[in-house]
């Protein structure tokens, strides 16, 4: 009996194998590119993982995926497919990750790749996926427009837009109106930071300053930058850093007193998601006390709790210090289940989906919640808010995807916006007021001001005779004050007394950092000066302009045409009338009469074609042909004349004559000198002037024909003399006026943003109107030149040929109609010449008598 029991399974197994081979050979067929054959054999589906296996995150994802697949196939034992994993270590290097992925495709023939946890890695693997037509799953890479072009890329990450809204609402909830942004100077972090900055601006949260650090930043560098933020008066900080850089930052902030009462620190979700307790020492944890952070929320469930417990037990001894399953580990679990499900679906006989299509259609309840890809993204849009206390943390509430805060007891409430009590840095439960440092801590800004006073409307510096205080006025200083008003600085103005060579000013600001911080005035942004200082964005129009006196001549209507063209046109008017008179006078009574009348008709008819007012009826087609050609020519002449006159009346026309005209420019201005030696504004003789009054006087007394200078100076001239001068030309060859700061000064980007706000809010235009008085006239290039005869020579050639043809036709017709008379006249003339010739040779009375008789006979014949 025992032998039978033992042997019976063997016999049964052999029988089943025979049956299997039979059915395989008879009915087996290749399905979906030969991936699967009918029967109970398991078809392997290769999946490659490219991870930094030396990092905590890489180890967590690897173990999570492996255990997730074990759990999946323990539940779905009847599945015909089995996902097999192949691992490659990228060591955190994007290029090595790409090489590893290529190796997986060639040697392991994988059908999908999991990896690319940074933006650059995601781009490289996404490009590879496009070429190989293999799906790529990226864990925790930032959502970026630059990744949208990869059709086979799947992302599992947090919703950056929802996070930005949550942090902005958190800041607004405490009535903080300004923050300092501390970020990782890396592509991954800059990309998501920009979205947050945009939300800040949209909700009236001003970014006081942005400071970037890297993992290699030294303590000295970190403390120097943090000190500058402290000097700016920053009290609320948003931190967007990796775990390594963040744990390096907070001890430095503590040494500077920035982790005490009155300060607030907020960690972004990307930062807090990357934190691992095992890699943060107790000192770093304690230095973060009072910090508030956002973290992607994974709802606790029995499945998650059970998986986490088994996952911890499964870790090898050398990884026993890893105590917590990360967010990426949870997402990796759900991605592994989705891949296993999709691999099974695409091998069903009547299904033609690709692996990517199957993944996007997969729905199930995962550890992170309901698994469903939207636009190939698994986004976590709910966040828990935690408060760092001692060496641990405490959950204080949630940010919900519906746009509200709630505490732990009211997670599903859409109306409750309460959070648990927050312990802020310094141990206080009183929220920081977010204001700047007290007045006694305000930093002094030492500003050099240009004091030449050549253009007082731009910059005027005087000393009060009573108080001996410096009085600074003008458009430039108004812009500076408006752009500096949001910042916490006491400003000390110091006059620049070394002339108008602002290259020397830039060098002085660069070389005397202990004396000066900035410089304001009519200072043009140039590449040479930028070598020594940093400029803000320009606050004036960029470029050069040309100003000339307005034309006041009463004979301006003669200027559109040159004299030779006027004379030629008048001659053709007379010629037209004369030709028409020759054609019409024999049969048309309107062209007959006394000589004075006929002369008047010739002149009237010719010039009346100018306005098409001729009333005489033409009886001959030849005269109609002449008039038609001439009217066409008149149409072109009048249209050109009108266009040129309109242009001249709208824009003052000046003609540059390098041999005769003087050009005025600002004395000592390097910009003007360069312009006058350029190819477009070359002049042989120039005259240096020192003020707007000098400009006006030189133009009015004709000392100079025009003035070339930068637009801000010319605006002053036009504002003071709007009725006398006009801008006739502009060229964008300079960069405008800017405010100079020390190299690397933190205020440069902030002041530039304030200048942009002044421009977009029209406040800058209002300042210009205040200081320049009048709205400037519309200007354009001087492109209108008088029309010359040479340009219209073709038109007059056509008209002349037409007139010649008409005259030739008139002669031919006359000869045809008077042929006999013409021939008799010719004969008479020839006979007379013969008689005269013979008479001179043989004079005789008889000959004279015969000659007279011959003449009389010819005359009678002509009458008949």
LOVOKOL-821049 format. One line per 2 residues: their letters; for each residue x, y, z of C-alpha. Coordinates in steps of 0.5 Angstrom, whole numbers, plus 500, padded with zeros to 3 digits. Layout:
! LOVOKOL-821049
A = X:Y:Z  ...
***
This chain:
! LOVOKOL-821049
XX = 500:500:500  506:505:502
XX = 509:503:495  503:504:491
XX = 502:511:495  509:513:493
XX = 509:510:486  502:513:484
XX = 504:520:484  510:519:480
XX = 506:515:475  501:521:475
XX = 506:526:474  509:522:468
XX = 502:522:465  501:529:466
XX = 507:531:463  505:527:457
XX = 499:530:456  502:537:457
XX = 507:535:451  501:533:447
XX = 497:539:448  503:543:447
XX = 505:540:440  498:540:438
XX = 494:546:440  500:551:443
XX = 501:557:439  505:564:440
XX = 501:569:443  503:577:443
XX = 510:576:440  511:569:443
XX = 511:571:450  507:566:453
XX = 505:559:451  499:555:454
XX = 500:551:460  502:552:467
XX = 509:554:465  511:561:468
XX = 513:566:464  518:571:467
XX = 518:578:466  524:582:467
XX = 524:588:471  530:592:472
XX = 532:597:478  537:602:477
XX = 538:605:484  544:608:489
XX = 545:601:493  549:605:498
XX = 544:610:500  539:608:505
XX = 533:610:500  536:605:495
XX = 536:600:500  529:601:502
XX = 526:601:495  530:595:493
XX = 528:591:499  521:594:499
XX = 520:592:491  523:585:493
XX = 518:584:498  512:587:495
XX = 513:582:489  513:576:494
XX = 507:578:497  503:579:490
XX = 505:572:488  503:569:494
XX = 496:572:493  496:570:486
XX = 499:564:485  495:562:479
XX = 498:567:475  502:565:469
XX = 507:571:469  513:572:474
XX = 516:579:475  524:577:475
XX = 528:583:478  535:585:476
XX = 539:590:480  544:595:478
XX = 548:600:482  548:607:480
XX = 552:610:486  548:616:485
XX = 551:618:478  546:620:473
XX = 551:617:467  552:611:471
XX = 545:610:472  544:611:464
XX = 550:606:463  547:601:468
XX = 540:601:464  543:600:457
XX = 546:594:460  540:591:463
XX = 536:592:456  542:588:453
XX = 544:583:458  537:582:462
XX = 532:584:456  528:587:461
XX = 521:590:459  521:596:464
XX = 526:600:469  525:603:475
XX = 530:608:477  531:616:476
XX = 530:619:483  533:625:480
XX = 531:630:475  537:629:470
XX = 537:621:471  529:621:470
XX = 531:625:463  537:620:461
XX = 532:614:463  526:617:459
XX = 530:618:453  533:611:453
XX = 526:609:454  523:613:448
XX = 529:609:444  528:602:447
XX = 520:603:447  521:601:454
XX = 517:604:460  521:608:465
XX = 518:609:473  521:614:476
XX = 521:615:484  521:622:487
XX = 523:626:481  520:633:481
XX = 514:634:476  517:638:471
XX = 515:641:464  522:638:461
XX = 519:631:463  513:632:459
XX = 516:630:452  517:623:455
XX = 511:619:453  514:612:457
XX = 516:615:463  511:614:469
XX = 513:618:476  511:617:483
XX = 512:623:487  508:628:491
XX = 504:634:488  508:640:488
XX = 503:645:486  499:642:492
XX = 505:643:497  506:650:494
XX = 499:652:496  499:649:503
XX = 506:652:505  503:659:502
XX = 497:658:506  501:656:512
XX = 505:663:512  498:667:510
XX = 495:664:516  500:667:521
XX = 500:674:517  507:673:515
XX = 508:677:509  515:676:507
XX = 520:670:507  527:668:506
XX = 528:662:501  534:657:503
XX = 535:652:497  539:646:494
XX = 543:649:489  541:643:484
XX = 537:642:478  532:638:482
XX = 531:643:488  531:649:483
XX = 525:646:479  520:645:485
XX = 523:652:488  520:656:482
XX = 513:653:483  513:655:490
XX = 516:662:489  510:663:484
XX = 505:661:489  508:666:494
XX = 508:672:489  501:670:487
XX = 499:671:494  503:677:496
XX = 508:673:500  515:677:498
XX = 521:673:498  526:677:501
XX = 532:673:499  534:667:496
XX = 540:663:498  543:657:495
XX = 547:651:498  550:645:496
XX = 552:639:500  560:641:499
XX = 558:648:502  563:649:508
XX = 561:652:515  564:659:514
XX = 560:659:507  553:657:510
XX = 554:662:516  556:668:512
XX = 550:667:508  546:666:514
XX = 549:672:517  547:676:511
XX = 539:674:511  539:676:519
XX = 542:683:517  536:683:512
XX = 531:682:517  529:675:515
XX = 525:672:521  521:666:517
XX = 525:661:513  523:656:508
XX = 528:651:507  528:646:501
XX = 534:642:502  536:635:502
XX = 538:631:508  545:632:508
XX = 545:639:507  539:641:512
XX = 543:637:517  549:641:516
XX = 545:648:516  541:648:522
XX = 547:647:527  550:653:523
XX = 543:657:524  543:655:531
XX = 550:658:532  548:665:529
XX = 542:665:534  537:664:528
XX = 534:658:532  531:662:538
XX = 525:666:539  522:670:534
XX = 524:666:528  520:660:524
XX = 523:655:520  519:651:515
XX = 521:645:511  518:643:504
XX = 516:636:503  521:634:498
XX = 526:636:504  522:632:509
XX = 521:626:505  528:625:504
XX = 530:625:511  532:618:514
XX = 532:617:522  538:612:521
XX = 542:617:518  541:624:522
XX = 545:624:529  542:626:535
XX = 546:633:535  543:635:528
XX = 536:633:530  536:637:537
XX = 538:643:533  532:642:529
XX = 527:643:535  521:648:533
XX = 522:647:525  515:645:522
XX = 515:641:516  511:638:510
XX = 511:631:509  507:627:504
XX = 501:623:507  501:616:507
XX = 494:614:511  496:608:516
XX = 492:602:515  493:594:517
XX = 496:592:511  501:598:511
XX = 503:596:519  503:589:517
XX = 508:590:511  512:595:515
XX = 513:590:521  515:584:516
XX = 519:589:512  523:591:518
XX = 524:583:520  527:582:513
XX = 532:587:513  539:584:513
XX = 543:585:519  548:590:516
XX = 542:594:515  538:593:522
XX = 539:601:523  534:602:518
XX = 528:603:522  523:606:518
XX = 520:605:511  520:611:507
XX = 515:614:503  519:612:496
XX = 519:605:499  511:605:500
XX = 511:608:493  515:603:490
XX = 511:597:493  505:600:489
XX = 509:600:483  511:593:484
XX = 504:591:484  502:595:478
XX = 508:592:474  506:585:476
XX = 499:586:475  500:589:468
XX = 505:584:466  499:579:467
XX = 494:583:463  498:583:457
XX = 499:576:456  492:574:456
XX = 490:572:449  485:577:447
XX = 488:583:450  493:587:445
XX = 495:592:450  502:594:451
XX = 505:594:458  505:602:459
XX = 497:602:457  496:596:462
XX = 500:600:468  496:606:467
XX = 489:602:467  491:598:473
XX = 487:600:479  487:597:486
XX = 488:599:494  495:600:495
XX = 499:601:501  499:609:499
XX = 492:609:498  488:608:492
XX = 493:606:486  491:610:480
XX = 495:614:475  493:621:472
XX = 497:623:466  502:617:468
XX = 503:620:475  502:617:481
XX = 501:624:485  501:624:493
XX = 497:631:494  495:630:502
XX = 501:632:507  502:631:514
XX = 505:637:518  510:635:523
XX = 513:639:529  520:637:531
XX = 521:636:538  527:634:541
XX = 530:628:537  523:626:535
XX = 517:629:531  510:631:533
XX = 504:631:528  500:637:528
XX = 495:637:523  494:636:515
XX = 494:640:509  488:637:505
XX = 487:636:497  481:641:498
XX = 485:646:500  484:647:508
XX = 488:645:514  485:640:519
XX = 488:637:526  489:629:527
XX = 482:629:529  478:632:524
XX = 482:630:518  476:629:513
XX = 473:636:515  473:641:510
XX = 471:647:514  476:646:520
XX = 483:650:519  486:649:526
XX = 492:646:527  495:643:534
XX = 499:647:538  506:649:535
XX = 513:649:539  517:654:535
XX = 524:655:536  526:657:543
XX = 521:653:546  515:658:545
XX = 508:657:543  507:664:541
XX = 508:664:534  513:669:531
XX = 510:676:528  514:675:522
XX = 516:682:522  523:685:521
XX = 529:686:526  528:691:531
XX = 530:698:529  536:698:533
XX = 539:692:529  537:695:522
XX = 543:695:518  546:701:515
XX = 547:702:507  552:707:505
XX = 550:709:498  555:714:493
XX = 551:719:490  553:722:483
XX = 554:730:485  555:733:478
XX = 548:736:478  549:737:470
XX = 542:734:470  538:736:476
XX = 532:732:474  536:726:474
XX = 540:727:480  541:733:484
XX = 546:733:490  546:739:495
XX = 548:741:502  544:744:507
XX = 547:750:509  544:750:516
XX = 544:743:518  550:741:513
XX = 546:735:511  546:732:504
XX = 540:733:500  539:728:495
XX = 533:729:489  532:727:482
XX = 528:721:478  534:716:480
XX = 534:717:487  526:717:487
XX = 527:710:484  532:708:489
XX = 528:710:495  522:706:492
XX = 525:700:491  529:700:497
XX = 522:701:501  521:694:503
XX = 527:693:506  530:694:513
XX = 536:699:512  538:706:514
XX = 541:709:508  547:714:509
XX = 548:718:502  555:720:501
XX = 557:724:495  561:722:489
XX = 566:728:488  571:725:483
XX = 567:727:476  563:724:471
XX = 567:718:470  563:713:473
XX = 568:707:471  572:710:477
XX = 566:710:481  565:703:480
XX = 572:701:481  572:705:488
XX = 566:701:490  569:695:488
XX = 576:697:492  573:700:498
XX = 568:695:501  569:698:508
XX = 567:705:506  561:704:500
XX = 556:699:499  552:701:493
XX = 552:707:488  546:711:485
XX = 545:716:480  545:717:472
XX = 550:711:472  550:707:465
XX = 550:699:465  556:697:462
XX = 560:691:461  567:694:464
XX = 563:696:470  560:690:471
XX = 567:687:472  567:690:479
XX = 560:691:481  553:688:480
XX = 548:692:477  540:691:478
XX = 536:691:472  535:698:468
XX = 530:703:471  530:707:465
XX = 529:706:457  535:703:454
XX = 539:706:448  541:713:445
XX = 537:718:442  538:724:437
XX = 534:730:438  533:736:433
XX = 530:743:433  523:742:430
XX = 522:745:423  518:751:422
XX = 519:753:415  513:756:411
XX = 515:752:405  515:745:408
XX = 511:743:402  516:744:397
XX = 521:739:401  518:732:399
XX = 521:733:391  527:736:389
XX = 528:742:385  530:738:379
XX = 524:733:380  519:740:380
XX = 522:743:374  521:736:370
XX = 514:735:372  512:742:370
XX = 515:741:363  511:735:362
XX = 505:738:365  506:743:359
XX = 508:738:354  502:734:355
XX = 497:740:354  501:742:348
XX = 501:735:345  493:734:346
XX = 493:741:343  496:739:337
XX = 492:733:336  485:736:337
XX = 486:743:334  484:741:327
XX = 477:738:329  476:740:336
XX = 473:747:337  475:748:344
XX = 482:748:342  481:753:337
XX = 481:761:337  485:766:338
XX = 493:765:340  492:768:347
XX = 486:763:348  490:757:345
XX = 496:758:349  491:759:356
XX = 488:752:353  494:749:353
XX = 497:751:360  490:750:363
XX = 489:743:360  496:740:362
XX = 496:743:369  488:741:370
XX = 490:733:370  494:734:376
XX = 487:734:380  483:731:374
XX = 479:737:373  480:738:365
XX = 473:739:362  475:739:355
XX = 472:733:351  477:729:347
XX = 475:727:340  481:723:338
XX = 483:717:341  491:719:340
XX = 490:725:345  486:720:350
XX = 492:715:350  497:721:351
XX = 492:723:357  491:716:360
XX = 499:715:360  500:722:363
XX = 494:721:369  498:715:371
XX = 504:718:372  501:724:375
XX = 497:719:380  504:716:382
XX = 507:723:383  501:725:387
XX = 501:719:392  509:719:393
XX = 508:727:394  503:726:399
XX = 506:720:403  513:724:403
XX = 510:730:406  506:726:411
XX = 512:723:414  516:730:414
XX = 510:733:418  510:727:423
XX = 517:726:424  523:731:423
XX = 527:730:418  535:731:419
XX = 540:729:414  547:727:417
XX = 553:731:414  559:729:416
XX = 563:735:413  558:741:415
XX = 554:739:421  556:739:429
XX = 554:734:433  552:735:440
XX = 554:730:446  555:730:453
XX = 562:732:455  566:726:458
XX = 561:721:456  564:715:454
XX = 557:712:451  556:718:447
XX = 563:718:444  563:711:442
XX = 556:712:439  559:718:435
XX = 565:713:432  560:708:430
XX = 558:706:423  551:708:424
XX = 552:715:427  559:717:425
XX = 560:725:425  567:728:423
XX = 566:734:428  563:734:435
XX = 562:739:441  561:737:448
XX = 556:740:452  555:740:460
XX = 547:740:461  540:740:458
XX = 541:748:458  547:748:454
XX = 543:743:449  537:747:448
XX = 542:753:447  546:750:442
XX = 540:747:438  537:754:438
XX = 542:758:436  544:753:430
XX = 551:751:434  550:744:433
XX = 545:741:428  543:735:433
XX = 544:732:440  546:725:441
XX = 546:722:448  542:717:452
XX = 535:717:453  534:719:460
XX = 538:725:459  534:727:452
XX = 528:726:456  530:732:461
XX = 531:736:455  525:735:451
XX = 521:735:458  524:742:459
XX = 523:744:452  517:740:449
XX = 515:746:444  522:747:441
XX = 525:740:440  523:733:438
XX = 526:726:438  528:724:431
XX = 531:717:432  533:712:437
XX = 537:706:437  538:701:443
XX = 545:701:443  546:702:451
XX = 543:698:457  540:704:461
XX = 541:706:468  542:701:474
XX = 544:701:481  551:699:483
XX = 552:694:489  558:690:491
XX = 559:684:488  555:678:491
XX = 551:683:495  544:680:497
XX = 540:686:495  541:686:488
XX = 536:681:486  531:684:491
XX = 532:691:488  531:688:481
XX = 524:685:483  522:691:486
XX = 524:695:480  520:690:476
XX = 514:691:480  515:699:479
XX = 515:698:472  509:694:472
XX = 505:698:476  506:704:472
XX = 509:707:478  516:708:474
XX = 512:712:469  509:716:474
XX = 516:718:477  518:720:469
XX = 512:724:468  513:728:475
XX = 521:729:473  520:730:466
XX = 514:734:466  511:733:459
XX = 509:726:455  514:725:450
XX = 512:725:443  512:719:439
XX = 519:717:435  521:713:430
XX = 527:713:425  528:718:420
XX = 527:714:414  523:720:410
XX = 528:723:404  526:728:399
XX = 524:724:392  529:725:387
XX = 528:725:379  533:719:379
XX = 528:715:383  523:717:378
XX = 527:717:371  523:710:369
XX = 516:714:370  518:720:366
XX = 522:715:360  515:711:359
XX = 511:718:359  516:721:354
XX = 516:715:349  508:715:349
XX = 509:722:348  514:721:342
XX = 509:715:339  503:720:339
XX = 507:725:335  510:720:330
XX = 503:717:329  500:725:329
XX = 505:726:323  503:720:319
XX = 496:721:319  497:728:317
XX = 501:726:311  496:720:309
XX = 491:725:309  495:731:305
XX = 499:727:301  497:730:294
XX = 498:737:297  505:735:300
XX = 507:732:294  506:738:290
XX = 509:743:295  515:738:295
XX = 515:739:287  514:746:287
XX = 520:747:292  525:742:288
XX = 523:746:281  524:753:285
XX = 531:751:287  533:748:280
XX = 531:755:277  534:759:282
XX = 540:754:281  540:755:273
XX = 539:762:273  545:764:277
XX = 549:760:272  546:763:265
XX = 543:769:267  538:771:261
XX = 531:775:261  528:770:257
XX = 530:765:262  527:769:267
XX = 520:770:263  520:762:262
XX = 522:761:270  516:766:272
XX = 511:762:267  513:755:270
XX = 512:758:277  505:760:275
XX = 503:754:272  505:750:278
XX = 501:755:282  495:753:278
XX = 496:746:279  496:746:286
XX = 489:750:286  486:745:282
***
